[in-house]
Amino acid sequence: MELIDCARCGRHVTSEAPRCPECGADPRTGIATFKRGEMDRVRICQGVRIRCLAIFIDFLVIAAVTLVASLLVYLVLLGGGSFAEVGKGPSSWPLWVAACLGAFAYFWWSEAAWGRTLGKRLCDLRVVRRDGARLGSGGAFVRNLLRVVDWLPLFYVLGAAVIWATPKNQRIGDLAARSAVVRTKLVTVSRLDDATLPVVPWSTVTSSRRAP
């Protein structure tokens, strides 16, 4: 079955789909078809709570993979007699280095390829550029490289503070990559003129509405 890019949001959909599941538009024309009265689907920037849930799920996935991988490596080394000498045990620093590199690759590749990690997918979140375009590999690299800054002093305290302080709910990595974490919701069209509503446009939509 042929896949096409939705003309409104850029999501891959089948060419026979009458409506894009992401933005509610006709994927061939980009014209919104999901309107009921004065309602339409929009991308709303998300705050700390739902993003914390998503990152918690991702860390569980990374921890599980790291645990299984480290156990397999230990068993292989043990079977090869690497720890046969008295007092000789495994060093933990290679494991931590591999885990950090693996975590970075997981976030970078997932957000560059799909705009979302497993945790974000389960929480119905997506990372996009502020102009509505796809994040891309460069933006995903910058965004995730600065996680170490957002983590300071511990458990994303600085990142959470910046999210609360910015109109588009962006952490430092988002500000540097010009990205935002959004969730698609059905809202009344009149709310789009509300300057307090943190909305990111669809990738192909040009509107005269004021962007907060």
N, C-alpha and C positions, 0 to 999 in steps of 0.2 A: 504494500500500500504506500502511495506516494506521500511524503511529508513536505509541508511547506512552512515558512515562517509567517506567523500572524502579522498582518500589516499594521496592527496597532501596538502590540506589546512585544513582538519578536519571538514568542514561544513557538516551538515546533508542534504542529498539529497536522492531522490527516487532511488531505485535500478535500475530502467529502464532508468534513465537519461543518455543521451549520452555524456553530458558535464556538468561539475560543473559550476553553474552560478557565483561562486565567483572567481575561479582561471582559469577556462577554460580547465581543465584537464579531462581525463577520470576518474571518481570518483572511479572506481574499481582498476585501476592500478596506478593512479597518474601521468601518462604520459600526458604531455601537448598536447592538440589537437586544441587549439585555435590559433595556430600560422598561420599567413598569411605572407609568405615570411620570413622576419627577425624580426617579431613582436611576443610578448607574453605578457601575463598579469602578472603584478608584484604589490607588495604592496609598496607604497611610503608613507613615513612619512609626515604628514601634519602640516602646520604652524598655526599661530595665527588666521588668518582671518576666515577660515572655522570652526575652533574649537570654536571661539567666537560665531558664528552663532548657532552652535549646543548647546552650554551651555545656550545661550539666550532662545532657544526653551524649553530646559529642565526647566529653571527657570520659564517660563510662565506656564508650566504644573504644577510644584510644587505650584506656587502661586495660580492657579485656584483651585487645590484640597484643599489647605489650607484654602482659602476663603470660599469654600462651606462647608467644615468640621466645621470651626469655627462658621459659621452662623447657622448650624444645632445644634451644641452644645449650642449656645446662646439661640436659640428658645426653646430647651428642658429645659434649666435651667430657662428661663423666664416663661415657662408654669408651672414649678414646684414651682414657687414663690420664687426662690432663691434671687431675687433682689427686693423683696417687701419692705424691710426696707429702709427708707429714707437715702440717701447718700451712700447706698451700691451698688457698681457696680462691673462688672467683672474685674478680674485681667488678665493682658495680658501676664505675664511671662509663665504660663503653655502652652499657645498657641505657644510662640516662642520656648520653649523647644521641644514641640511636632513637630513643623515644622522643626526644625534642625535635630531631630532624623529621621523624615520621609524622609527628603531630603537625608540624609546619606544612609538610607536603600534603597531608590530608586536607587541611583547611584551604590551602592555596589551590590545589587541583580541583577540589569540589566546587569552590566558589567561582573559579575561572571557567570550568566546563558547564556547570548547571546554575550557578548563582546561589547555591545552597548546599549545606552539608546535610548529613542524615538528621541531625538534631533540628536544623532549620526546616527540613522537609516535614518532619513529624509535627512541628509547631506551625506549619503553613507560613513560613517566613521565606523571604528572598532578598538577596543583596543585589542592588542595581546602582547605577550611577545617578547622581542627582538630576540629570537631564532625562532620565528614563531609559537610557541605553544600557546594554549589557555591560557588566563590570569589566570583563576581559582579564587576560592573564597579568598584565601590568598593574592594573588597579588591585587585583586580588593579592599580588605579591606585596605591594606597599601596605595594604590594609592589614595583612597578617604579619608582616615584619614588625609592625608597631604594636602588636599584641603585648610584647614584653613591656612596653611603656604603659599601656592601658592597665596592665596587671598590677602596677605599683600602687601602694606599697605591698599589697597582698590581696588576692582574690578580686581583681578588677575594681578596686575601690576608686582609683583615679578615673578609669573608664566610665564607671557608673555616674560619678559626679559630673563628668563632661556631658554625658547623655542627658542628664537632668537639666543642664545649663544651656543646651543648644536647641534652637527652634526645630531642627529636623531630627532630634534625638540621635546625634552622631557622637561616637567616641573619637579619640584622637586618630585612630587608624582610618576611620571614615572621613574625617576632615581632610587628612592628607591624600586619601585616594578619591575624594569627592564622591563618596558612596553613601548609601543609606540602606537600612534594613527595613523592609516594608512588608505589609500584609494586605492582601486584596479584600476589600469589604464593600458591601452594598450600602450606599448612603444617598441622601437626598441631594439633588444637584444644587440646590440653594446653599448647602453647607460649604460648597467649594469656594464661595466668596468669603468664608470665615478665615480671617488671617491667623487665627490660633490653630487651625487644622493643618497638621504637617503632612502635606500631600506631595507625592512625586508624580510627575506626569507620565503618561504612556510614551513609549519611545518615539512614536511618529506623530503625536498630537501636538499641534501648535495652537495655543489658546491665549486669549487676551486676559484670562482670569489672573488675578494677582496671586503670585506665589509667595507664601510666607517665608 
